[in-house]
Amino acid sequence: MAATVAASQPLAAAGGRGLHPMQAQGLIAAAGGQQQYQQQQQQQHQGDEDEGGFELASRKLTLNDFHRVRTLGTGTFARVVLVRPAHGTEADRSKVYALKILRKTEVIKLKQIDHVRHERRILADVSGHPFITNFRGSFSDHDFLYILLDYIPGGELFTYLRKYRRFDEDMARFYAAEIVLVLEYLHEHQGGIAYRDMKPENLLLDAEGHIKLVDFGFAKRLGNNENDHPVETYTLCGTPEYLAPEVIHNKGHTTAVDWWALGILIYEFLTGYPPFWHQNPIEIYKQIVEKPVVFPQDPPISDAAKDIIRQLCTVDRSRRLGNISGGAAKVKAHPFFSGVDWDAVLERRERGPIIPPIRYPGDAQCFDIYPEEDAIRDEYTDAMAERYDDYFKDF
C-alpha cells in the first residue's frame, strides 16, 4: 500500500547490474537447527571482542568478510541481505547481520547522494538506542556501498498488522509508546533529526516483540537556527499516506512531520488502514490538505485515542502535539498514554504483544522471498568514479 516518494521505494523491485559478487556464492543453509532461540541468541552475541575473533570495530571490512544467506528485501537502488561472517571463531561464524547494498550508479541517477550520506552518518550517531537498528560498520568497493546492521529477525510490523487486521488499543499503545521514545531521542537529543518516513514497513520486530526503526534513507539532522527555531528543509520525500500537509505544500518542514506520521500510524494500528488513501497519490495529497481525520463507527475507538490522533494530525504545525511547547513530554502526558511507565518502556521490561516465531538466529521465515538476481543496470565507469567517489569516502 505505502509506496515511498523518491528513493525509499517499498522493497519490491529488483535493481542492480548483473549478479552482485556476493550472489555468486549461492545460498547457504540456515544454521542452528531447532535449538532453543534464547540459547543461540546468547551464543550469537558472545565474543564480539574475543581475541583473534571477527572484530567488527577493529578492522576495515570488505565483501569477502561475509557469506550471503538470502535476500531480505530489494528496492530501486538497494538490496538488503542476510549475511554471516566468513571467518573468525565458530561463535563468530554463527552470528548474522543485515547488509544493505547500495548501487552507486542508481544512487547518483536518482540524486540520492546526500540521502545516502545522511543515512550512514545518522545511523552511526544513533546506534545503541533500544528501538533503533544498530549500525555495525560500512564499506565500499568500485560499484557498491555497504551498510552493516544488526539483523532484526521478526519482520515488518506491517505484516503483523495485515495478519491481525487491526490492533486493539493496548497493542497500539505499546508500539506507539516505543515510537514516541524514538522521536523524542531523534528530535530532542540528536540535534533535531527528522526521520521523515515513519510507516509500518519501516518498523521491524525483534525476537522479544519490540520495535526497531530501520531505513534512515530520508533522515536528516536539521538543528536550530540563530533564533533557536528548527531549521526548515524542502525536499519532497516520504510515503504519500503519511506525508504532513507542510511537505505537500512545499513551504518548508521540520521534525513536526514525524508527529503527524505518528498520528496516522496510531489510526492505522486501530483501524487497519490509514485515514487518507487513494490509488492515485495526488488524490491522497488532496485529502490530506483538505479533509479532517474521520473515524469509523466500527471498530469503536476510545475518546482518548481519537483525541491524540486529532492533536497529532493538526494541519497547523504550530499547534501540533509534539511540536508545541513541551515537545515529546506533552505527548507522553496525553491521556491515551495514561498508566504507561515510560522508564519501563525504555528499559524494555515487558515483552511485546506479538512475539515473532523465531526458531534460531538467522531464521528468516518472517521475511518474504525475493529474487536473488539483479536486473541489468548501468555500469559505474571509471569516469564516474573519478567524479563521485569523493562523496562516498566515509564508507
C-alpha positions as a LaTeX table, in Angstrom:
\begin{tabular}{lrrr}
\hline
Residue & $x$ (\AA) & $y$ (\AA) & $z$ (\AA) \\
\hline
Met1 & 0.00 & 0.00 & 0.00 \\
Ala2 & 2.58 & 2.53 & 1.10 \\
Ala3 & 4.83 & 3.48 & $-1.79$ \\
Thr4 & 7.54 & 5.90 & $-0.76$ \\
Val5 & 8.16 & 9.10 & $-2.68$ \\
Ala6 & 11.61 & 9.43 & $-4.28$ \\
Ala7 & 14.30 & 6.98 & $-3.22$ \\
Ser8 & 12.77 & 4.95 & $-0.44$ \\
Gln9 & 10.55 & 2.78 & $-2.61$ \\
Pro10 & 8.94 & $-0.21$ & $-0.91$ \\
Leu11 & 11.20 & $-3.22$ & $-1.09$ \\
Ala12 & 9.73 & $-4.84$ & $-4.17$ \\
Ala13 & 11.50 & $-4.06$ & $-7.43$ \\
Ala14 & 14.84 & $-5.66$ & $-8.19$ \\
Gly15 & 17.76 & $-3.43$ & $-9.02$ \\
Gly16 & 21.39 & $-3.75$ & $-9.97$ \\
Arg17 & 23.64 & $-4.65$ & $-12.90$ \\
Gly18 & 24.01 & $-8.38$ & $-13.35$ \\
Leu19 & 24.89 & $-10.58$ & $-10.42$ \\
His20 & 26.32 & $-8.92$ & $-7.37$ \\
Pro21 & 29.64 & $-10.58$ & $-6.44$ \\
Met22 & 28.10 & $-11.94$ & $-3.27$ \\
Gln23 & 25.35 & $-13.65$ & $-5.25$ \\
Ala24 & 27.90 & $-15.93$ & $-6.88$ \\
Gln25 & 28.42 & $-17.59$ & $-3.50$ \\
Gly26 & 24.91 & $-19.02$ & $-3.68$ \\
Leu27 & 22.65 & $-19.62$ & $-0.74$ \\
Ile28 & 23.95 & $-21.39$ & 2.34 \\
Ala29 & 21.80 & $-23.37$ & 4.69 \\
Ala30 & 20.49 & $-21.56$ & 7.75 \\
Ala31 & 22.43 & $-22.80$ & 10.74 \\
Gly32 & 21.22 & $-23.72$ & 14.17 \\
Gly33 & 18.63 & $-26.45$ & 13.59 \\
Gln34 & 15.77 & $-26.45$ & 16.05 \\
Gln35 & 17.60 & $-25.49$ & 19.26 \\
Gln36 & 16.02 & $-23.02$ & 21.59 \\
Tyr37 & 16.26 & $-19.45$ & 20.32 \\
Gln38 & 17.39 & $-17.83$ & 23.53 \\
Gln39 & 20.34 & $-20.19$ & 23.94 \\
Gln40 & 21.56 & $-19.48$ & 20.42 \\
Gln41 & 20.90 & $-15.76$ & 20.75 \\
Gln42 & 23.34 & $-15.68$ & 23.65 \\
Gln43 & 25.88 & $-17.56$ & 21.59 \\
Gln44 & 25.37 & $-15.16$ & 18.69 \\
His45 & 26.41 & $-12.15$ & 20.74 \\
Gln46 & 29.11 & $-13.93$ & 22.69 \\
Gly47 & 32.65 & $-13.00$ & 21.91 \\
Asp48 & 32.21 & $-9.80$ & 19.89 \\
Glu49 & 35.57 & $-8.78$ & 21.24 \\
Asp50 & 37.17 & $-12.21$ & 21.62 \\
Glu51 & 40.88 & $-12.19$ & 20.92 \\
Gly52 & 41.54 & $-13.48$ & 17.42 \\
Gly53 & 37.86 & $-13.40$ & 16.54 \\
Phe54 & 35.86 & $-11.48$ & 13.98 \\
Glu55 & 36.02 & $-7.98$ & 15.47 \\
Leu56 & 33.89 & $-5.52$ & 13.53 \\
Ala57 & 35.17 & $-2.44$ & 15.28 \\
Ser58 & 38.86 & $-3.12$ & 14.73 \\
Arg59 & 39.01 & $-3.99$ & 11.04 \\
Lys60 & 38.32 & $-2.48$ & 7.64 \\
Leu61 & 35.53 & $-4.62$ & 6.31 \\
Thr62 & 35.31 & $-5.97$ & 2.77 \\
Leu63 & 32.77 & $-8.05$ & 0.94 \\
Asn64 & 34.97 & $-11.13$ & 1.37 \\
Asp65 & 34.38 & $-10.94$ & 5.13 \\
Phe66 & 30.81 & $-12.23$ & 4.67 \\
His67 & 28.87 & $-15.17$ & 3.29 \\
Arg68 & 25.46 & $-14.36$ & 1.86 \\
Val69 & 22.48 & $-16.29$ & 3.26 \\
Arg70 & 19.48 & $-14.80$ & 1.44 \\
Thr71 & 17.83 & $-11.57$ & 0.36 \\
Leu72 & 15.55 & $-9.87$ & 2.89 \\
Gly73 & 14.32 & $-7.10$ & 0.61 \\
Thr74 & 15.07 & $-5.17$ & $-2.57$ \\
Gly75 & 14.48 & $-1.60$ & $-3.66$ \\
Thr76 & 15.19 & 0.79 & $-6.51$ \\
Phe77 & 18.90 & 1.04 & $-5.79$ \\
Ala78 & 19.39 & $-1.08$ & $-2.67$ \\
Arg79 & 19.23 & $-4.71$ & $-1.62$ \\
Val80 & 19.23 & $-5.91$ & 1.98 \\
Val81 & 20.71 & $-9.36$ & 2.52 \\
Leu82 & 21.21 & $-11.64$ & 5.49 \\
Val83 & 24.92 & $-12.41$ & 5.92 \\
Arg84 & 27.27 & $-14.35$ & 8.20 \\
Pro85 & 30.95 & $-13.68$ & 8.87 \\
Ala86 & 33.13 & $-15.71$ & 6.54 \\
His87 & 35.85 & $-16.29$ & 9.12 \\
Gly88 & 36.66 & $-15.95$ & 12.81 \\
Thr89 & 35.76 & $-18.30$ & 15.63 \\
Glu90 & 32.86 & $-20.73$ & 15.44 \\
Ala91 & 30.86 & $-18.32$ & 17.59 \\
Asp92 & 31.71 & $-15.50$ & 15.17 \\
Arg93 & 30.57 & $-17.51$ & 12.15 \\
Ser94 & 27.25 & $-18.30$ & 13.83 \\
Lys95 & 26.37 & $-14.60$ & 14.03 \\
Val96 & 24.10 & $-12.95$ & 11.48 \\
Tyr97 & 23.80 & $-9.39$ & 10.21 \\
Ala98 & 21.77 & $-7.42$ & 7.72 \\
Leu99 & 23.90 & $-5.96$ & 4.93 \\
Lys100 & 22.39 & $-3.12$ & 2.94 \\
Ile101 & 23.93 & $-3.00$ & $-0.55$ \\
Leu102 & 23.51 & 0.24 & $-2.50$ \\
Arg103 & 24.41 & 0.52 & $-6.17$ \\
Lys104 & 26.42 & 3.68 & $-6.86$ \\
Thr105 & 25.04 & 4.21 & $-10.36$ \\
Glu106 & 21.44 & 4.22 & $-9.10$ \\
Val107 & 22.27 & 6.42 & $-6.11$ \\
Ile108 & 23.70 & 9.00 & $-8.50$ \\
Lys109 & 20.99 & 8.68 & $-11.15$ \\
Leu110 & 18.21 & 9.14 & $-8.59$ \\
Lys111 & 20.03 & 12.08 & $-6.95$ \\
Gln112 & 20.24 & 10.29 & $-3.61$ \\
Ile113 & 23.88 & 11.02 & $-2.78$ \\
Asp114 & 23.04 & 13.35 & 0.10 \\
His115 & 20.37 & 10.98 & 1.45 \\
Val116 & 22.81 & 8.06 & 1.45 \\
Arg117 & 25.49 & 10.10 & 3.20 \\
His118 & 22.98 & 11.32 & 5.81 \\
Glu119 & 21.77 & 7.78 & 6.35 \\
Arg120 & 25.22 & 6.40 & 7.07 \\
Arg121 & 26.18 & 9.29 & 9.36 \\
Ile122 & 22.92 & 9.31 & 11.31 \\
Leu123 & 22.83 & 5.53 & 11.74 \\
Ala124 & 26.29 & 5.71 & 13.29 \\
Asp125 & 25.21 & 8.53 & 15.61 \\
Val126 & 22.01 & 6.92 & 16.88 \\
Ser127 & 23.29 & 3.35 & 17.19 \\
Gly128 & 22.59 & 1.87 & 20.60 \\
His129 & 19.07 & 3.20 & 21.13 \\
Pro130 & 16.84 & 0.29 & 22.21 \\
Phe131 & 14.31 & 0.89 & 19.42 \\
Ile132 & 16.64 & 1.70 & 16.51 \\
Thr133 & 18.59 & $-0.78$ & 14.43 \\
Asn134 & 22.26 & $-0.92$ & 15.40 \\
Phe135 & 24.87 & 0.28 & 12.92 \\
Arg136 & 27.85 & $-2.09$ & 12.79 \\
Gly137 & 30.00 & $-0.57$ & 10.06 \\
Ser138 & 30.20 & 0.48 & 6.43 \\
Phe139 & 32.50 & $-0.06$ & 3.48 \\
Ser140 & 32.53 & 0.22 & $-0.31$ \\
Asp141 & 34.03 & $-1.19$ & $-3.47$ \\
His142 & 34.09 & 0.01 & $-7.07$ \\
Asp143 & 30.37 & $-0.45$ & $-7.75$ \\
Phe144 & 28.63 & $-0.62$ & $-4.38$ \\
Leu145 & 28.22 & 0.95 & $-0.96$ \\
Tyr146 & 27.59 & $-1.29$ & 2.05 \\
Ile147 & 25.96 & $-0.61$ & 5.42 \\
Leu148 & 26.19 & $-3.40$ & 8.00 \\
Leu149 & 23.41 & $-3.53$ & 10.59 \\
Asp150 & 22.10 & $-5.85$ & 13.26 \\
Tyr151 & 19.69 & $-8.41$ & 11.87 \\
Ile152 & 16.14 & $-7.90$ & 13.18 \\
Pro153 & 14.50 & $-11.31$ & 12.71 \\
Gly154 & 10.81 & $-10.61$ & 13.34 \\
Gly155 & 9.98 & $-8.95$ & 10.05 \\
Glu156 & 7.86 & $-5.86$ & 9.39 \\
Leu157 & 5.16 & $-4.67$ & 11.77 \\
Phe158 & 3.17 & $-4.08$ & 8.58 \\
Thr159 & 2.97 & $-7.85$ & 8.04 \\
Tyr160 & 1.52 & $-8.44$ & 11.51 \\
Leu161 & $-0.95$ & $-5.59$ & 11.15 \\
Arg162 & $-2.27$ & $-7.15$ & 7.95 \\
Lys163 & $-2.44$ & $-10.56$ & 9.65 \\
Tyr164 & $-4.35$ & $-9.23$ & 12.67 \\
Arg165 & $-6.33$ & $-6.75$ & 10.51 \\
Arg166 & $-6.07$ & $-4.21$ & 13.33 \\
Phe167 & $-4.57$ & $-3.91$ & 16.81 \\
Asp168 & $-6.52$ & $-3.33$ & 20.00 \\
Glu169 & $-5.72$ & $-0.16$ & 21.93 \\
Asp170 & $-3.31$ & $-1.85$ & 24.32 \\
Met171 & $-1.27$ & $-3.18$ & 21.42 \\
Ala172 & $-1.40$ & 0.15 & 19.58 \\
Arg173 & $-0.33$ & 1.96 & 22.76 \\
Phe174 & 2.62 & $-0.41$ & 23.24 \\
Tyr175 & 4.04 & 0.27 & 19.78 \\
Ala176 & 3.14 & 3.96 & 19.82 \\
Ala177 & 4.95 & 4.44 & 23.16 \\
Glu178 & 8.15 & 2.97 & 21.76 \\
Ile179 & 7.86 & 5.22 & 18.70 \\
Val180 & 7.37 & 8.26 & 20.94 \\
Leu181 & 10.65 & 7.48 & 22.70 \\
Val182 & 12.41 & 7.13 & 19.35 \\
Leu183 & 11.10 & 10.50 & 18.17 \\
Glu184 & 11.97 & 12.15 & 21.48 \\
Tyr185 & 15.52 & 10.86 & 21.10 \\
Leu186 & 15.91 & 11.87 & 17.46 \\
His187 & 14.31 & 15.30 & 17.82 \\
Glu188 & 15.48 & 16.42 & 21.24 \\
His189 & 18.74 & 14.55 & 21.90 \\
Gln190 & 20.25 & 14.20 & 18.44 \\
Gly191 & 20.26 & 17.72 & 17.06 \\
Gly192 & 16.79 & 17.74 & 15.55 \\
Ile193 & 16.87 & 14.65 & 13.33 \\
Ala194 & 13.73 & 14.44 & 11.19 \\
Tyr195 & 13.10 & 10.79 & 10.29 \\
Arg196 & 10.57 & 11.61 & 7.52 \\
Asp197 & 9.45 & 8.09 & 6.54 \\
Met198 & 7.59 & 6.67 & 9.52 \\
Lys199 & 5.37 & 3.76 & 8.41 \\
Pro200 & 4.70 & 0.15 & 9.46 \\
Glu201 & 7.06 & $-1.17$ & 6.76 \\
Asn202 & 9.99 & 0.61 & 8.45 \\
Leu203 & 9.22 & $-0.82$ & 11.90 \\
Leu204 & 10.63 & $-4.30$ & 12.40 \\
Leu205 & 10.04 & $-6.54$ & 15.41 \\
Asp206 & 12.93 & $-8.09$ & 17.28 \\
Ala207 & 12.80 & $-11.52$ & 18.90 \\
Glu208 & 11.12 & $-10.14$ & 22.02 \\
Gly209 & 8.47 & $-8.23$ & 20.10 \\
His210 & 9.91 & $-4.72$ & 20.44 \\
Ile211 & 10.12 & $-2.36$ & 17.50 \\
Lys212 & 13.33 & $-1.48$ & 15.70 \\
Leu213 & 13.22 & 1.53 & 13.41 \\
Val214 & 15.09 & 0.87 & 10.15 \\
Asp215 & 15.77 & 2.62 & 6.82 \\
Phe216 & 17.15 & 6.06 & 7.62 \\
Gly217 & 17.40 & 6.95 & 3.93 \\
Phe218 & 15.30 & 10.10 & 4.36 \\
Ala219 & 16.51 & 11.09 & 7.83 \\
Lys220 & 18.18 & 14.47 & 8.13 \\
Arg221 & 19.68 & 16.38 & 11.03 \\
Leu222 & 18.08 & 19.82 & 10.86 \\
Gly223 & 19.28 & 21.57 & 14.01 \\
Asn224 & 18.18 & 25.07 & 15.05 \\
Asn225 & 18.84 & 28.49 & 13.55 \\
Glu226 & 20.21 & 31.59 & 15.29 \\
Asn227 & 16.74 & 32.23 & 16.78 \\
Asp228 & 16.70 & 28.71 & 18.24 \\
His229 & 13.91 & 27.72 & 15.88 \\
Pro230 & 14.07 & 24.46 & 13.91 \\
Val231 & 15.76 & 24.77 & 10.55 \\
Glu232 & 13.37 & 24.01 & 7.69 \\
Thr233 & 14.05 & 21.68 & 4.80 \\
Tyr234 & 12.21 & 21.46 & 1.49 \\
Thr235 & 12.86 & 18.04 & $-0.03$ \\
Leu236 & 9.67 & 16.23 & $-1.02$ \\
Cys237 & 10.22 & 12.79 & 0.47 \\
Gly238 & 8.28 & 10.24 & 2.43 \\
Thr239 & 5.30 & 8.00 & 1.75 \\
Pro240 & 2.08 & 9.61 & 0.44 \\
Glu241 & $-0.31$ & 8.29 & 3.12 \\
Tyr242 & 1.94 & 9.60 & 5.90 \\
Leu243 & 3.05 & 12.96 & 4.48 \\
Ala244 & 2.30 & 16.03 & 6.59 \\
Pro245 & 0.46 & 18.91 & 4.88 \\
Glu246 & 3.51 & 21.19 & 5.03 \\
Val247 & 5.52 & 18.68 & 3.00 \\
Ile248 & 2.84 & 18.62 & 0.31 \\
His249 & 2.65 & 22.42 & 0.23 \\
Asn250 & 6.46 & 22.52 & $-0.12$ \\
Lys251 & 6.74 & 25.55 & 2.15 \\
Gly252 & 9.38 & 24.03 & 4.36 \\
His253 & 9.06 & 21.36 & 7.03 \\
Thr254 & 10.72 & 20.37 & 10.30 \\
Thr255 & 10.70 & 17.45 & 12.73 \\
Ala256 & 6.97 & 18.17 & 13.18 \\
Val257 & 6.32 & 15.89 & 10.20 \\
Asp258 & 7.18 & 12.86 & 12.33 \\
Trp259 & 4.48 & 13.67 & 14.87 \\
Trp260 & 1.90 & 13.91 & 12.09 \\
Ala261 & 3.04 & 10.50 & 10.85 \\
Leu262 & 2.67 & 9.06 & 14.36 \\
Gly263 & $-0.97$ & 10.18 & 14.37 \\
Ile264 & $-1.53$ & 8.44 & 11.04 \\
Leu265 & 0.17 & 5.31 & 12.40 \\
Ile266 & $-1.99$ & 5.15 & 15.53 \\
Tyr267 & $-5.08$ & 5.49 & 13.35 \\
Glu268 & $-3.85$ & 2.68 & 11.11 \\
Phe269 & $-3.00$ & 0.49 & 14.10 \\
Leu270 & $-6.54$ & 0.84 & 15.42 \\
Thr271 & $-8.48$ & 0.54 & 12.15 \\
Gly272 & $-6.20$ & $-1.44$ & 9.83 \\
Tyr273 & $-5.92$ & 1.34 & 7.26 \\
Pro274 & $-4.66$ & 4.95 & 7.12 \\
Pro275 & $-7.18$ & 7.82 & 7.24 \\
Phe276 & $-6.15$ & 9.18 & 3.84 \\
Trp277 & $-5.81$ & 6.76 & 0.97 \\
His278 & $-6.41$ & 6.52 & $-2.77$ \\
Gln279 & $-4.78$ & 4.61 & $-5.61$ \\
Asn280 & $-3.68$ & 7.95 & $-7.06$ \\
Pro281 & $-1.12$ & 9.70 & $-4.80$ \\
Ile282 & $-2.35$ & 13.12 & $-5.99$ \\
Glu283 & $-5.77$ & 12.33 & $-4.54$ \\
Ile284 & $-4.12$ & 11.33 & $-1.26$ \\
Tyr285 & $-2.38$ & 14.71 & $-1.14$ \\
Lys286 & $-5.72$ & 16.49 & $-1.73$ \\
Gln287 & $-7.33$ & 14.57 & 1.09 \\
Ile288 & $-4.50$ & 15.36 & 3.49 \\
Val289 & $-4.60$ & 19.12 & 2.93 \\
Glu290 & $-8.39$ & 19.45 & 2.58 \\
Lys291 & $-10.11$ & 16.86 & 4.77 \\
Pro292 & $-10.13$ & 16.24 & 8.52 \\
Val293 & $-9.50$ & 12.81 & 10.01 \\
Val294 & $-12.78$ & 10.90 & 10.16 \\
Phe295 & $-13.22$ & 7.89 & 12.43 \\
Pro296 & $-15.27$ & 4.79 & 11.60 \\
Gln297 & $-18.06$ & 3.55 & 13.86 \\
Asp298 & $-16.60$ & 0.06 & 13.73 \\
Pro299 & $-14.22$ & $-0.73$ & 15.27 \\
Pro300 & $-15.02$ & 1.55 & 18.22 \\
Ile301 & $-12.18$ & 3.89 & 19.13 \\
Ser302 & $-11.83$ & 5.49 & 22.55 \\
Asp303 & $-12.14$ & 9.24 & 23.03 \\
Ala304 & $-8.52$ & 9.41 & 24.21 \\
Ala305 & $-7.30$ & 7.67 & 21.06 \\
Lys306 & $-9.37$ & 9.94 & 18.83 \\
Asp307 & $-8.08$ & 13.00 & 20.65 \\
Ile308 & $-4.38$ & 12.14 & 20.36 \\
Ile309 & $-4.80$ & 11.34 & 16.67 \\
Arg310 & $-6.52$ & 14.69 & 16.06 \\
Gln311 & $-3.87$ & 16.56 & 18.03 \\
Leu312 & $-1.04$ & 14.85 & 16.17 \\
Cys313 & $-2.76$ & 15.27 & 12.79 \\
Thr314 & $-3.25$ & 19.01 & 13.20 \\
Val315 & $-2.64$ & 20.84 & 9.92 \\
Asp316 & $-1.24$ & 23.89 & 11.72 \\
Arg317 & 2.09 & 22.52 & 12.90 \\
Ser318 & 2.46 & 25.33 & 15.45 \\
Arg319 & $-0.43$ & 23.69 & 17.30 \\
Arg320 & 0.54 & 20.08 & 16.62 \\
Leu321 & 1.09 & 17.85 & 19.63 \\
Gly322 & 4.79 & 17.02 & 19.90 \\
Asn323 & 5.75 & 20.24 & 18.14 \\
Ile324 & 4.27 & 22.60 & 20.71 \\
Ser325 & 5.99 & 23.78 & 23.89 \\
Gly326 & 6.92 & 20.77 & 25.96 \\
Gly327 & 7.74 & 18.61 & 22.94 \\
Ala328 & 7.61 & 14.87 & 23.46 \\
Ala329 & 6.78 & 15.29 & 27.15 \\
Lys330 & 3.36 & 16.64 & 26.16 \\
Val331 & 2.76 & 13.58 & 24.00 \\
Lys332 & 3.75 & 11.26 & 26.84 \\
Ala333 & 1.39 & 13.10 & 29.19 \\
His334 & $-1.64$ & 12.66 & 26.92 \\
Pro335 & $-4.49$ & 10.56 & 28.39 \\
Phe336 & $-4.02$ & 7.96 & 25.65 \\
Phe337 & $-0.77$ & 7.02 & 27.42 \\
Ser338 & $-2.26$ & 7.12 & 30.90 \\
Gly339 & $-0.66$ & 4.47 & 33.09 \\
Val340 & 2.37 & 4.00 & 30.84 \\
Asp341 & 5.61 & 3.61 & 32.81 \\
Trp342 & 7.99 & 5.36 & 30.44 \\
Asp343 & 11.11 & 4.15 & 32.24 \\
Ala344 & 9.86 & 0.58 & 31.91 \\
Val345 & 9.21 & 1.14 & 28.21 \\
Leu346 & 12.72 & 2.47 & 27.62 \\
Glu347 & 14.23 & $-0.41$ & 29.57 \\
Arg348 & 12.17 & $-2.98$ & 27.63 \\
Arg349 & 10.94 & $-4.63$ & 30.82 \\
Glu350 & 7.94 & $-6.25$ & 29.13 \\
Arg351 & 7.91 & $-8.44$ & 26.07 \\
Gly352 & 5.88 & $-7.22$ & 23.15 \\
Pro353 & 2.26 & $-8.22$ & 22.50 \\
Ile354 & 3.38 & $-10.11$ & 19.37 \\
Ile355 & 6.33 & $-12.49$ & 19.68 \\
Pro356 & 7.68 & $-13.42$ & 16.24 \\
Pro357 & 8.11 & $-17.18$ & 15.60 \\
Ile358 & 11.92 & $-17.13$ & 15.64 \\
Arg359 & 13.45 & $-20.60$ & 15.85 \\
Tyr360 & 17.16 & $-19.69$ & 15.77 \\
Pro361 & 19.44 & $-16.74$ & 14.95 \\
Gly362 & 19.37 & $-16.30$ & 11.23 \\
Asp363 & 15.84 & $-17.65$ & 10.86 \\
Ala364 & 14.36 & $-15.54$ & 8.05 \\
Gln365 & 10.88 & $-17.06$ & 7.80 \\
Cys366 & 9.32 & $-13.73$ & 8.82 \\
Phe367 & 10.54 & $-12.11$ & 5.58 \\
Asp368 & 9.16 & $-12.56$ & 2.08 \\
Ile369 & 11.12 & $-14.42$ & $-0.58$ \\
Tyr370 & 12.80 & $-12.17$ & $-3.17$ \\
Pro371 & 14.69 & $-12.94$ & $-6.38$ \\
Glu372 & 18.38 & $-13.38$ & $-5.72$ \\
Glu373 & 19.39 & $-11.90$ & $-9.07$ \\
Asp374 & 19.53 & $-8.24$ & $-10.05$ \\
Ala375 & 18.33 & $-6.82$ & $-13.34$ \\
Ile376 & 20.94 & $-5.38$ & $-15.68$ \\
Arg377 & 21.77 & $-1.77$ & $-14.84$ \\
Asp378 & 24.22 & 0.90 & $-15.95$ \\
Glu379 & 27.92 & 0.40 & $-15.38$ \\
Tyr380 & 29.75 & 2.53 & $-12.83$ \\
Thr381 & 32.53 & 3.76 & $-15.06$ \\
Asp382 & 36.00 & 4.96 & $-14.10$ \\
Ala383 & 34.95 & 8.46 & $-15.17$ \\
Met384 & 32.00 & 8.32 & $-12.77$ \\
Ala385 & 34.29 & 7.03 & $-10.03$ \\
Glu386 & 36.65 & 9.95 & $-10.54$ \\
Arg387 & 33.76 & 12.41 & $-10.32$ \\
Tyr388 & 31.70 & 10.91 & $-7.50$ \\
Asp389 & 33.79 & 8.64 & $-5.29$ \\
Asp390 & 34.85 & 11.52 & $-3.10$ \\
Tyr391 & 31.22 & 11.79 & $-1.97$ \\
Phe392 & 31.39 & 8.20 & $-0.73$ \\
Lys393 & 34.69 & 8.44 & 1.11 \\
Asp394 & 33.03 & 7.98 & 4.53 \\
Phe395 & 32.02 & 4.43 & 3.64 \\
\hline
\end{tabular}
